[in-house]
Amino acid sequence: MVGTKGRMVIPADIRSRHEWAEGTTLLTIDTDDGVILMERQHALRLIREQLAGRDPVAELMRERRRDAQREDE
């Protein structure tokens, strides 16, 4: 539920299950389908797992070079 000041109330059973105490830093991730709420450390772990073994900078550079080559043609 969203309160009158725009604050969201997270039910006690959810807070307990995730061990979220007062002061826990949570991230809100806005998507086209809704909002994802997760603890900051959990989000960092997920991102690290998804990037494991990848080189996002090299991937971006390859993509940019391909785009530049298409523009030159």
Backbone as CSV, one residue per row, in Angstrom:
resi,resn,N_x,N_y,N_z,CA_x,CA_y,CA_z,C_x,C_y,C_z
1,MET,0.840,-1.177,0.000,0.000,0.000,0.000,0.887,1.243,0.000
2,VAL,0.477,2.253,-0.735,1.181,3.531,-0.753,0.432,4.490,0.158
3,GLY,1.148,5.089,1.093,0.532,6.004,2.039,0.346,7.393,1.460
4,THR,-0.234,8.291,2.271,-0.553,9.646,1.828,0.685,10.456,1.466
5,LYS,1.829,10.138,2.041,3.064,10.866,1.730,3.900,10.142,0.674
6,GLY,3.284,9.152,-0.008,3.993,8.413,-1.045,4.883,7.313,-0.518
7,ARG,4.780,7.036,0.767,5.588,5.969,1.354,4.903,4.627,1.146
8,MET,5.719,3.627,0.866,5.174,2.303,0.622,5.281,1.472,1.899
9,VAL,4.223,0.758,2.210,4.211,-0.124,3.364,4.487,-1.544,2.882
10,ILE,5.551,-2.138,3.398,5.898,-3.516,3.040,5.408,-4.406,4.177
11,PRO,4.554,-5.370,3.863,4.010,-6.243,4.908,5.099,-6.921,5.750
12,ALA,4.811,-7.127,7.016,5.774,-7.692,7.962,6.290,-9.052,7.529
13,ASP,5.432,-9.909,6.960,5.899,-11.243,6.565,6.939,-11.171,5.451
14,ILE,6.800,-10.204,4.550,7.792,-10.021,3.479,9.089,-9.486,4.070
15,ARG,8.985,-8.484,4.949,10.196,-7.937,5.584,10.927,-9.021,6.365
16,SER,10.183,-9.856,7.059,10.778,-10.923,7.854,11.448,-11.962,6.961
17,ARG,10.774,-12.364,5.897,11.317,-13.381,4.990,12.639,-12.927,4.368
18,HIS,12.738,-11.650,4.059,13.957,-11.116,3.427,14.934,-10.532,4.450
19,GLU,14.541,-10.594,5.716,15.365,-10.054,6.808,15.656,-8.578,6.618
20,TRP,14.632,-7.836,6.158,14.758,-6.396,5.997,14.354,-5.717,7.302
21,ALA,15.316,-5.055,7.913,15.065,-4.315,9.148,15.011,-2.824,8.830
22,GLU,14.610,-2.054,9.803,14.595,-0.607,9.622,15.998,-0.147,9.231
23,GLY,16.088,0.666,8.191,17.374,1.172,7.726,17.996,0.356,6.598
24,THR,17.397,-0.791,6.243,17.908,-1.589,5.133,17.793,-0.788,3.838
25,THR,18.867,-0.734,3.061,18.848,-0.006,1.800,18.226,-0.887,0.726
26,LEU,17.130,-0.401,0.129,16.444,-1.125,-0.927,16.503,-0.324,-2.217
27,LEU,16.562,-1.028,-3.334,16.544,-0.399,-4.656,15.177,-0.611,-5.273
28,THR,14.708,0.377,-5.979,13.508,0.202,-6.795,13.955,0.273,-8.248
29,ILE,13.555,-0.737,-9.007,13.903,-0.804,-10.417,12.609,-0.687,-11.200
30,ASP,12.461,0.394,-11.927,11.241,0.668,-12.679,11.295,-0.044,-14.024
31,THR,10.288,-0.857,-14.313,10.211,-1.562,-15.592,8.876,-1.220,-16.249
32,ASP,8.715,-1.609,-17.499,7.445,-1.385,-18.189,6.307,-2.157,-17.524
33,ASP,6.636,-3.267,-16.857,5.614,-4.120,-16.249,5.354,-3.822,-14.777
34,GLY,6.144,-2.971,-14.179,5.969,-2.656,-12.763,7.295,-2.293,-12.133
35,VAL,7.342,-2.398,-10.812,8.534,-2.014,-10.060,9.084,-3.241,-9.342
36,ILE,10.393,-3.389,-9.383,11.071,-4.460,-8.667,11.746,-3.834,-7.450
37,LEU,11.572,-4.466,-6.323,12.155,-3.978,-5.074,13.112,-5.034,-4.561
38,MET,14.377,-4.659,-4.324,15.328,-5.625,-3.783,16.401,-4.914,-2.983
39,GLU,17.035,-5.684,-2.143,18.116,-5.152,-1.324,19.321,-4.840,-2.210
40,ARG,20.006,-3.789,-1.898,21.134,-3.316,-2.706,22.171,-4.420,-2.925
41,GLN,22.555,-5.124,-1.875,23.572,-6.159,-1.995,23.112,-7.308,-2.898
42,HIS,21.827,-7.632,-2.852,21.276,-8.673,-3.715,21.373,-8.237,-5.183
43,ALA,21.038,-6.991,-5.461,21.118,-6.469,-6.830,22.556,-6.521,-7.344
44,LEU,23.510,-6.130,-6.509,24.916,-6.166,-6.923,25.362,-7.592,-7.226
45,ARG,24.938,-8.552,-6.403,25.300,-9.952,-6.629,24.713,-10.460,-7.941
46,LEU,23.458,-10.123,-8.214,22.826,-10.547,-9.468,23.542,-9.970,-10.681
47,ILE,23.901,-8.706,-10.604,24.599,-8.051,-11.718,25.964,-8.698,-11.938
48,ARG,26.689,-8.962,-10.849,28.004,-9.601,-10.978,27.884,-10.988,-11.610
49,GLU,26.847,-11.742,-11.202,26.636,-13.072,-11.782,26.331,-12.976,-13.273
50,GLN,25.526,-11.997,-13.664,25.164,-11.848,-15.073,26.352,-11.404,-15.924
51,LEU,27.280,-10.673,-15.328,28.435,-10.173,-16.079,29.652,-11.092,-15.988
52,ALA,29.563,-12.142,-15.197,30.703,-13.043,-15.009,31.153,-13.609,-16.355
53,GLY,32.450,-13.510,-16.612,33.007,-14.048,-17.844,32.768,-13.178,-19.067
54,ARG,32.153,-12.032,-18.880,31.898,-11.139,-20.021,32.748,-9.888,-19.878
55,ASP,32.955,-9.227,-20.994,33.685,-7.963,-21.007,32.768,-6.916,-21.632
56,PRO,31.913,-6.272,-20.805,30.930,-5.347,-21.364,31.554,-4.165,-22.122
57,VAL,32.752,-3.740,-21.724,33.401,-2.630,-22.420,33.791,-3.070,-23.830
58,ALA,34.368,-4.262,-23.947,34.750,-4.771,-25.269,33.511,-4.987,-26.136
59,GLU,32.440,-5.497,-25.538,31.192,-5.689,-26.284,30.653,-4.360,-26.796
60,LEU,30.689,-3.351,-25.958,30.212,-2.024,-26.353,31.074,-1.450,-27.473
61,MET,32.398,-1.616,-27.360,33.300,-1.106,-28.390,33.039,-1.799,-29.733
62,ARG,32.833,-3.125,-29.714,32.519,-3.842,-30.961,31.224,-3.317,-31.573
63,GLU,30.235,-3.121,-30.734,28.945,-2.607,-31.217,29.103,-1.214,-31.830
64,ARG,29.857,-0.356,-31.180,30.066,1.010,-31.685,30.830,0.989,-33.012
65,ARG,31.839,0.119,-33.103,32.600,0.022,-34.352,31.705,-0.466,-35.493
66,ARG,30.844,-1.447,-35.198,29.907,-1.951,-36.209,28.962,-0.845,-36.657
67,ASP,28.452,-0.072,-35.702,27.559,1.039,-36.045,28.264,2.088,-36.896
68,ALA,29.509,2.409,-36.542,30.285,3.397,-37.288,30.547,2.907,-38.706
69,GLN,30.848,1.622,-38.833,31.102,1.048,-40.158,29.838,1.126,-41.025
70,ARG,28.694,0.838,-40.449,27.424,0.927,-41.196,27.161,2.352,-41.644
71,GLU,27.470,3.313,-40.785,27.260,4.712,-41.139,28.170,5.140,-42.266
72,ASP,29.394,4.591,-42.317,30.362,4.934,-43.347,30.006,4.331,-44.706
73,GLU,29.226,3.259,-44.713,28.886,2.578,-45.972,27.836,3.304,-46.766
